[in-house]
Amino acid sequence: MKLSKGLLRFVLYITIPLIIAGVFWQVSDNKKTEQVQSEALPSAKVVRGSLEVILKGSGTLQPKDQVAVHLRKDATVRKVYFHEGDVVKKGDLLFELQDDNLEVELRKLELSLQQQQLELNEALRQKEKTTIYAPREGVLEAIKVKVGDSINSNTVLGTIVLQDRTQVRVPFNRNQVQNIKVGQEARVLLLDSLYSLEGKVTKVDSVGIPQPDGAIYYYVTISLKGNYYTKGQDRYVQATVLTDNGFEPGLEPGQIEPPEAIEIRSEVTGKVVAIHADEMRIVKKGQKLFSLDTEEIDASLERKKLALQQAQLNYESKLRELEELRVYAPIDGTILEQNIREGEQVESSSDNPGPAVIIADYSKMEVVIPIDELDVNKVKVGMPVTITAEAVPGKVFEGRVEKIAEQGVSKNNVSTFDVTVSLDKTPDLRSGMTMDVEILVAQRNDVLMVPVSAVQQKNGRSFVMLLHDEEAGSSTNSEGDRELPGQILEVRTGISNEDFIEILSGLKENDRVLVRFEAAAESGRSFGPGNRMFQPGLNRGSRR
């Protein structure tokens, strides 16, 4: 069938514009595709500079030292020395309490302690008496016990005859003895040898002895150095005493008396276990003569020691209770609260007793901030910190890390550790303010670095995508997927912060690297099935 000329012209009039329009839209769509393909990928240059690692946190400003003082005794408040708002020094007496019963008990224990000490001292003296020593130098003429004998207190063990002194007794009349005194010098003449000796008055009798002729003699004892006694022979002397009123001669010659004998007696009960000297031998003063068994005395001595220790503990315990009646400031600081008054009866044993005093030291302040478990090992005690506060704009305060918690706090499967930062108190800062803290934990100067997002981690290794100038854009494969835009390199990294990471090896300054493949993906780009760009083995190279 043939179309009429008019119908043909109508068809051509409609079809040709549609064909032209289709061609135009196809060309336009191809140009848009090419434009997308030619867009540059997100990238960054490797730059050189300074890199700092800073940890941040916020916390509330508090005094470093704050102590609540609680009473430990039920008592009456006798005296209060400071009040709220007062500044005190460590050791200042804050207040005194009074407990009359406690003071009486302490006095009783003090007396008991003294008694136990006396008894122990006596037991020690008894032990010392189990060893008997020579009281004077002389001849041990008689030993009256033997080893194994059981003796009582005051038993005579032996006799020592003194050899260093000789005594004579010379008579004087009543008038003469009134001038004679102990200690005066005397002149003694041995009548059998006419040998003259110097002596000293040691005794003046106050009672006279009547004589057959009616006279009354008062005898004076004169001591001579040396032994002039001869056993079995009477020896006489003539004596004259030098008094304050002149010489007083004896009325008659005096006779040399036998040497003085001293009995050695035991002062304790026991058994003789050793004799350390022989009869008729000269012994020196202080020489050991006898030893007695000490078993019973040792047992008694041990009991006395234990009793004394117990009395001492009882006394010290009560003394500490008494000391608790005087309450002292444990730190330097300011009294924030004081909850007692003079004359008030306080009861420490009541349920939940509040503090008597709260003291805070504002000379040093502190802020506690939480640090993530991944970062806490970077923090060291003593590190400097910078501190700011919204309440004090424009000012920066200096501090230091004071303490790092050993135990972390877990929340939502994330653990944080409290780090305590200390700083000096300034007039601008007040307790309770919110403080922002920055801790500089690492710093490197003149290092190579790239954005953190440019580095990918795989099995403990680090990789980047190195771009070349001609690779700023990428091509598509036969399937229409974007091909890899550059070369994957393994790099060695150092420190990093939120923005940059240090490059130790693998790149050089001004190299250009791809910044986050994910960023490209988020912008709508596709880089092949499964986004293969960081899969090791695919188009990966290395730079030495």
C-alpha positions in Angstrom: 0.0 0.0 0.0 1.3 3.3 -0.9 1.2 6.2 1.5 -0.1 9.5 0.3 2.3 12.3 0.2 0.6 14.1 3.0 0.8 11.1 5.3 4.4 10.5 4.5 5.3 14.0 5.3 3.5 13.7 8.7 5.4 10.5 9.6 8.8 12.0 8.8 7.8 15.1 10.7 7.3 13.1 13.9 10.0 10.4 13.5 13.0 12.5 12.7 12.9 14.7 15.8 12.6 11.6 18.0 15.6 10.0 16.4 17.6 13.1 16.8 16.5 13.4 20.5 17.5 9.8 21.1 20.9 10.3 19.7 21.4 13.4 21.8 20.5 11.8 25.1 22.7 8.8 24.3 25.7 11.1 23.7 24.8 13.1 26.8 24.8 10.0 29.0 28.1 8.8 27.6 29.7 12.1 28.4 28.4 11.9 32.1 29.9 8.4 32.4 33.2 9.6 31.1 33.0 12.6 33.5 32.5 10.3 36.5 35.3 8.1 35.4 37.7 11.0 35.0 37.0 12.4 38.5 40.1 12.4 40.7 40.1 10.0 43.7 40.4 11.4 47.3 44.1 11.6 48.0 46.7 13.3 50.2 50.4 14.0 49.9 53.0 12.6 52.3 54.1 15.7 54.3 56.9 16.4 56.8 56.2 18.1 60.1 55.6 17.7 63.8 53.3 15.1 65.2 51.8 15.1 68.7 49.7 12.4 70.4 47.4 14.1 72.9 44.9 12.2 75.2 41.9 14.3 76.3 39.4 13.9 79.1 37.2 15.9 81.4 36.6 15.7 85.2 35.6 17.7 88.3 38.1 19.7 90.2 38.5 18.5 93.8 41.0 19.2 96.6 43.8 16.7 96.6 43.5 15.9 100.3 40.1 15.9 102.1 39.8 14.1 105.4 36.7 13.4 107.5 37.6 13.0 111.2 35.4 10.6 113.1 35.3 10.2 116.9 36.1 6.9 118.4 35.1 7.5 122.0 31.9 8.3 123.8 32.7 11.4 125.8 31.9 15.0 126.5 33.3 17.9 124.5 35.5 19.8 126.9 37.1 22.4 124.5 36.8 23.4 120.8 39.8 25.3 119.4 38.8 25.8 115.8 35.6 26.4 113.8 34.3 26.2 110.3 36.3 28.2 107.8 39.4 28.3 110.0 42.8 27.3 108.4 44.7 24.6 110.4 48.1 23.0 110.3 48.7 19.3 110.6 49.0 18.5 114.3 46.9 21.4 115.5 44.7 20.4 118.5 41.1 20.7 117.2 39.3 19.8 120.4 39.5 18.0 123.7 37.0 15.4 125.1 36.5 14.3 128.7 35.9 10.9 130.1 36.3 10.7 133.9 35.9 6.9 134.1 38.7 6.4 131.5 41.1 8.6 133.5 40.4 6.6 136.7 41.0 3.3 134.9 44.2 4.6 133.4 45.5 5.5 136.9 44.7 2.0 138.2 46.5 0.4 135.3 49.5 2.7 135.9 49.7 1.5 139.5 49.4 -2.1 138.5 52.2 -1.6 136.0 54.4 -0.1 138.7 53.7 -3.0 141.0 54.5 -5.6 138.3 57.8 -3.7 137.6 58.7 -3.8 141.3 58.0 -7.6 141.5 60.1 -8.2 138.4 63.0 -6.2 139.8 62.8 -8.2 143.0 62.8 -11.5 141.1 65.9 -10.3 139.2 67.6 -9.4 142.5 66.7 -12.9 143.8 68.3 -14.4 140.7 71.5 -12.4 141.2 71.6 -13.7 144.8 72.0 -17.3 143.6 75.6 -16.5 143.0 77.5 -15.6 146.2 80.7 -13.4 146.1 83.3 -12.6 148.7 82.3 -9.3 150.5 85.9 -8.5 151.6 89.4 -9.7 151.0 90.5 -12.4 153.5 91.1 -16.0 154.3 88.2 -18.4 153.6 88.7 -20.3 156.9 85.6 -22.5 156.9 83.2 -23.9 154.2 80.1 -25.2 155.9 78.2 -26.7 152.9 78.9 -29.1 150.1 77.6 -29.5 146.5 74.0 -30.9 146.5 73.0 -29.4 149.8 69.6 -27.8 149.9 69.7 -24.6 151.9 67.3 -22.0 153.2 67.6 -18.3 153.2 70.2 -17.0 155.8 72.1 -20.3 155.9 75.8 -19.8 156.7 77.9 -21.0 153.8 81.4 -20.1 155.1 83.5 -17.7 157.0 86.1 -15.1 155.8 88.7 -13.8 158.2 89.8 -10.3 157.3 93.6 -9.9 156.9 93.8 -6.2 155.9 92.8 -4.7 159.2 93.7 -5.1 162.9 91.6 -3.7 165.7 92.5 -2.6 169.3 90.2 -1.5 172.1 91.7 1.2 174.5 89.9 2.5 177.6 89.3 6.3 178.3 87.4 8.1 181.0 84.2 10.1 180.6 85.8 13.5 180.1 88.1 12.1 177.4 85.5 10.4 175.3 83.6 13.6 175.1 86.4 14.9 172.8 86.9 11.7 170.9 84.9 11.1 167.6 84.8 8.5 164.9 87.3 9.3 162.1 89.9 11.0 164.3 93.5 9.9 163.9 95.3 7.8 166.6 98.9 6.9 167.3 99.4 3.3 168.4 102.6 1.9 169.9 103.2 -1.9 169.8 104.6 -2.5 173.3 106.4 -5.7 172.5 108.3 -4.2 169.6 108.0 -0.5 170.3 106.8 -0.1 166.7 104.6 2.9 166.1 101.6 2.7 163.8 99.0 5.1 162.5 95.4 4.3 163.2 91.8 5.7 163.0 89.0 5.7 165.4 86.1 3.5 164.1 83.9 3.3 167.2 83.3 5.1 170.5 81.3 3.3 173.2 78.6 5.5 174.8 78.1 3.2 177.8 80.9 2.9 180.3 82.1 -0.3 182.0 82.7 -0.2 185.8 86.0 -1.4 187.0 86.8 -3.1 190.4 88.4 0.0 191.7 85.2 2.0 191.0 86.4 3.7 187.9 84.3 3.6 184.7 86.0 2.9 181.4 84.7 4.0 178.0 86.3 1.9 175.3 87.4 3.3 171.9 88.0 1.0 168.9 91.0 1.9 166.7 91.6 0.3 163.3 95.1 -0.4 162.0 96.0 -1.2 158.4 97.5 -4.7 158.2 97.4 -7.8 160.3 99.2 -7.6 163.6 97.4 -10.4 165.4 99.4 -13.5 166.4 97.3 -16.5 167.2 98.0 -17.8 170.8 99.9 -14.7 171.8 98.6 -11.6 173.6 99.9 -8.3 172.2 99.4 -5.0 173.8 99.5 -1.4 172.6 99.5 2.1 174.0 97.2 4.5 172.1 96.8 8.2 171.9 93.9 10.0 170.0 94.4 13.4 168.3 91.3 15.4 169.2 90.3 18.9 168.5 91.4 19.8 172.0 94.8 18.0 171.8 96.1 14.5 172.5 94.0 12.1 174.6 96.1 9.1 175.9 94.5 5.8 176.8 94.2 5.1 180.5 95.6 1.6 180.1 97.2 -0.4 177.3 94.8 -2.1 174.9 95.0 -5.6 173.5 95.1 -6.4 169.8 92.0 -8.4 169.0 91.7 -11.3 166.7 90.9 -10.3 163.0 87.2 -9.7 162.2 85.5 -12.8 160.8 82.6 -12.3 158.4 79.9 -15.0 157.9 78.8 -15.6 154.3 75.1 -16.3 154.3 72.7 -17.2 151.5 69.8 -14.7 150.9 67.7 -17.2 149.0 66.5 -20.8 149.2 68.0 -23.2 146.8 70.5 -26.1 146.2 74.3 -25.7 146.1 75.4 -26.6 142.6 79.0 -25.3 142.7 81.8 -24.2 145.2 84.4 -22.0 143.5 87.1 -21.6 146.3 89.0 -23.7 148.7 89.3 -23.5 152.5 92.2 -21.6 154.1 92.8 -19.7 150.8 93.0 -16.0 150.4 90.0 -14.7 148.4 89.7 -11.3 146.8 86.7 -9.0 147.2 84.1 -9.8 144.6 85.4 -13.3 143.9 82.8 -15.9 143.1 82.4 -18.4 146.0 79.1 -20.4 145.7 76.5 -21.0 143.0 72.9 -22.1 143.8 70.3 -23.8 141.5 68.2 -21.2 139.7 65.4 -23.4 138.2 62.7 -22.2 140.6 63.8 -18.6 140.5 63.9 -18.7 136.7 60.4 -20.0 136.5 59.2 -17.2 138.9 61.2 -14.7 136.9 59.5 -15.7 133.6 56.1 -15.4 135.3 57.0 -11.9 136.5 58.1 -10.9 133.0 54.9 -12.1 131.4 52.8 -10.3 134.1 54.7 -7.1 133.4 54.2 -7.4 129.7 50.5 -7.9 130.1 50.3 -4.9 132.5 52.2 -2.8 130.0 49.8 -3.8 127.2 46.8 -3.0 129.3 48.2 0.4 130.2 49.2 1.3 126.7 45.8 0.3 125.4 44.1 2.5 127.9 46.6 5.3 127.2 45.7 5.2 123.5 42.0 5.5 124.5 43.0 8.6 126.6 45.0 10.0 123.7 41.8 9.7 121.5 40.3 12.4 123.8 42.6 14.9 122.2 41.8 15.2 118.5 44.4 16.7 116.1 44.3 17.9 112.5 45.5 15.1 110.3 46.4 17.5 107.4 47.0 21.1 106.6 43.8 22.7 105.3 40.5 24.5 105.8 37.7 23.2 108.1 34.7 22.7 105.8 32.4 21.2 108.4 32.4 21.0 112.2 29.6 19.2 113.8 30.3 19.3 117.6 30.0 22.0 120.3 31.6 22.5 123.7 29.6 20.7 126.5 28.0 18.3 124.0 27.8 14.6 124.7 29.0 12.7 121.7 28.4 9.0 121.0 30.7 7.3 118.6 28.7 4.0 118.9 25.5 5.5 117.5 24.2 4.3 114.2 26.0 6.0 111.2 27.7 8.7 113.3 28.7 11.6 111.0 32.2 13.1 111.0 33.1 15.5 113.7 35.2 17.6 111.3 35.9 17.7 107.6 39.2 19.3 106.5 40.2 20.0 102.9 43.6 21.1 101.7 43.1 23.5 98.8 46.8 24.2 98.2 46.8 21.2 95.8 43.9 20.3 93.6 43.2 17.3 91.4 41.1 16.1 88.5 40.3 12.5 87.7 39.7 11.6 84.0 38.9 8.3 82.4 41.5 7.0 79.8 40.6 4.3 77.3 42.3 0.9 77.9 44.0 1.2 74.5 45.7 4.4 75.5 46.4 4.1 79.3 49.8 2.4 78.8 50.9 5.6 77.0 50.4 7.6 80.2 53.2 7.8 82.8 53.2 9.3 86.3 54.9 12.7 86.2 53.8 13.6 82.6 53.0 17.3 82.2 49.4 18.2 81.3 47.5 21.3 80.2 44.2 22.1 81.8 41.4 24.5 80.8 38.0 25.3 82.1 34.9 26.9 80.5 34.4 28.8 83.6 37.8 30.5 83.2 38.0 31.2 79.4 41.3 32.2 77.9 43.5 30.7 80.7 45.6 27.5 80.6 46.8 25.8 83.8 49.7 23.4 84.2 49.6 20.1 86.0 51.1 16.7 86.1 50.0 13.1 86.1 49.8 12.0 89.8 48.4 8.5 89.8 47.1 5.9 87.3 44.5 3.4 88.5 45.5 -0.3 88.5 41.9 -1.4 88.2 39.8 -0.4 85.2 36.0 0.2 85.0 34.1 -1.6 82.3 31.0 -0.2 80.6 29.4 -1.4 77.4 32.4 -3.8 76.9 34.9 -0.9 77.0 37.3 -0.5 79.9 38.6 2.9 81.1 41.2 3.6 83.8 41.1 6.6 86.1 44.1 8.9 85.7 44.6 11.5 88.5 46.0 14.9 87.5 47.3 17.3 90.2 47.7 21.1 89.9 48.3 24.0 92.2 45.4 26.0 93.5 44.9 29.4 91.9 42.3 32.1 92.8 40.5 31.5 89.5 39.8 27.8 90.2 37.2 26.6 92.6 36.3 23.1 93.8 33.6 21.5 91.7 34.5 23.2 88.4 34.6 21.0 85.2 38.1 20.8 83.8 39.3 19.8 80.4 42.6 17.9 80.5 45.1 17.2 77.7 48.0 14.9 78.2 50.9 15.0 75.7 52.0 11.4 75.6 54.2 11.5 72.5 55.8 14.0 70.2 57.9 13.6 67.0 59.5 16.5 65.0 60.4 16.5 61.4 58.7 13.2 60.5 56.8 12.0 57.5 53.1 11.5 58.0 49.8 10.9 56.2 46.2 11.0 57.2 45.2 8.1 59.4 42.5 7.1 56.9 45.2 6.5 54.3 46.6 3.5 56.1 44.9 0.1 56.3 45.9 -2.7 58.8 46.0 -6.4 57.9 47.4 -9.0 60.2 49.5 -6.6 62.1 50.9 -5.0 58.9 50.2 -1.6 57.4 49.4 -0.8 53.8 48.8 2.3 51.7 47.7 2.9 48.1 50.4 4.9 46.3 49.0 7.1 43.4 51.0 8.3 40.4 50.1 11.4 38.5 48.6 9.4 35.7 46.6 7.3 38.2 44.7 10.2 39.8 41.8 8.7 37.9 41.2 5.0 37.1 39.8 3.1 34.2 37.1 0.5 34.0 37.4 -3.1 33.0 35.3 -5.0 30.5 32.7 -5.7 33.1 32.4 -2.0 33.9 34.1 -2.2 37.4 36.7 0.4 38.4 40.2 -1.0 38.3 42.8 -0.4 41.0 44.0 3.2 40.8 47.6 2.7 42.0 50.1 0.5 43.7 49.6 -1.1 47.2 52.6 -0.6 49.4 53.5 -2.0 52.8 54.7 0.7 55.1 56.1 0.8 58.6 54.3 3.2 60.9 55.1 5.0 64.2 52.9 7.2 66.5 49.5 8.5 65.5 46.8 10.8 66.7 43.2 11.2 65.6 44.3 12.8 62.3 47.8 11.7 61.2 50.1 8.7 61.5 53.8 8.7 61.3 55.5 6.9 58.3 58.8 5.3 59.3 59.5 3.7 55.9 57.9 2.8 52.6 57.0 6.4 51.4 58.9 9.6 50.7 57.9 13.2 51.0 55.3 14.5 48.4 54.2 11.0 47.5 50.5 10.9 47.0 48.3 8.2 48.6 44.7 7.3 48.4 42.7 8.5 51.4 40.3 5.9 52.6 39.0 3.5 50.1 35.8 3.5 52.0 35.4 7.3 51.4 35.5 6.6 47.7 32.9 3.8 48.2 30.6 6.1 50.1 30.7 8.6 47.3 29.2 6.0 44.9 32.3 4.7 43.3 32.8 1.0 42.7 36.2 -0.6 42.6 35.4 -4.1 41.4 33.6 -6.9 43.1 34.0 -6.9 46.9 36.1 -3.8 46.9 39.3 -5.7 46.4 41.6 -2.8 46.7 43.3 -3.7 50.1 43.4 -7.4 49.6 47.1 -8.4 49.8 48.3 -9.9 46.5 46.2 -7.7 44.2 48.4 -5.2 42.4 50.7 -4.9 45.5 54.2 -3.6 45.3 56.9 -2.5 47.7 59.4 0.4 47.9 62.7 -0.1 49.5 
